Amino acid sequence: MADELFIDVCGHRLEVVRIPAAAAAAPTLVFLHEGLGSITQWRNFPSELCSRLGCGGLVYNRRGHGRSDALTGPRSTAFMHDEATVVLPSL
């Protein structure tokens, strides 16, 4: 069963779904949605894949998506770079 929660990352609340692994030492798959997607659009794919592989999973909504904090202005041209180098490692 997946656990839905909110985590504060870089001063903003992000909606997160954690999928427990079959074993403590199993790797965790991180599911990244495309620019207009969200957790709900993944539907049950992350849970099914993690179950088949025995891995844990982490699915999250970036700011401005799903129930994560709203954006307060336009995204910069470095948005995807910042997500990869700052937000995801912090998460």
Phi and psi in degrees as a GROMACS rama.xvg file:
@    title "Ramachandran Plot"
@    xaxis  label "Phi"
@    yaxis  label "Psi"
@TYPE xy
-78.9779  148.965  ALA-2
-109.481  120.87  ASP-3
-94.7603  133.653  GLU-4
-153.535  177.203  LEU-5
-121.639  136.988  PHE-6
-127.253  136.273  ILE-7
-83.2499  118.928  ASP-8
-130.108  121.526  VAL-9
54.2768  36.874  CYS-10
82.3028  9.49657  GLY-11
-131.752  144.008  HIS-12
-84.0776  123.088  ARG-13
-113.5  138.547  LEU-14
-79.667  129.135  GLU-15
-134.118  142.225  VAL-16
-119.842  123.144  VAL-17
-104.282  132.195  ARG-18
-111.675  117.068  ILE-19
-66.5182  147.107  PRO-20
-83.409  158.495  ALA-21
-68.0805  -31.3205  ALA-22
-135.964  147.939  ALA-23
-57.9048  -33.5256  ALA-24
-86.4138  -0.32341  ALA-25
-69.9018  148.004  ALA-26
-69.9924  165.031  PRO-27
-112.434  127.241  THR-28
-87.8434  135.927  LEU-29
-107.477  124.538  VAL-30
-101.986  118.344  PHE-31
-109.191  122.389  LEU-32
-84.2495  157.839  HIS-33
-72.6073  177.599  GLU-34
-55.1776  -29.8333  GLY-35
-109.331  6.7536  LEU-36
-87.7942  -175.262  GLY-37
-163.973  171.844  SER-38
-53.7063  -44.3337  ILE-39
-63.3399  -28.666  THR-40
-72.7986  -20.5665  GLN-41
-69.5567  -25.23  TRP-42
54.5689  -129.525  ARG-43
-98.2982  6.81323  ASN-44
-56.4024  -49.1456  PHE-45
-58.9336  -44.2082  PRO-46
-63.3363  -43.0636  SER-47
-65.363  -44.4723  GLU-48
-64.4451  -45.7647  LEU-49
-61.4045  -40.2356  CYS-50
-62.5365  -45.499  SER-51
-65.6635  -34.8329  ARG-52
-92.1119  -13.2962  LEU-53
76.0852  15.3338  GLY-54
-95.6008  162.223  CYS-55
-84.909  170.92  GLY-56
-142.605  153.243  GLY-57
-136.002  118.713  LEU-58
-122.655  131.127  VAL-59
-142.671  156.893  TYR-60
-101.741  129.285  ASN-61
-68.399  165.392  ARG-62
-54.1177  138.174  ARG-63
88.9666  0.92202  GLY-64
-126.46  146.983  HIS-65
53.9954  -134.386  GLY-66
-101.233  13.7875  ARG-67
-70.5348  163.738  SER-68
-53.1216  146.706  ASP-69
-72.3027  157.678  ALA-70
-76.284  147.789  LEU-71
-105.555  -0.264737  THR-72
-170.515  -175.963  GLY-73
-70.3463  153.527  PRO-74
-74.2305  146.822  ARG-75
-80.9019  168.766  SER-76
-69.4252  -16.2165  THR-77
-94.4594  12.3926  ALA-78
-51.6671  -54.6483  PHE-79
-65.7318  -36.6658  MET-80
-62.6118  -45.6213  HIS-81
-63.698  -39.0874  ASP-82
-59.5858  -43.1086  GLU-83
-73.9891  -36.4468  ALA-84
-99.4983  -18.7953  THR-85
-118.444  -57.7831  VAL-86
-67.8752  -53.669  VAL-87
-60.348  -46.5049  LEU-88
-61.3552  -35.1518  PRO-89
-67.9973  -35.7589  SER-90
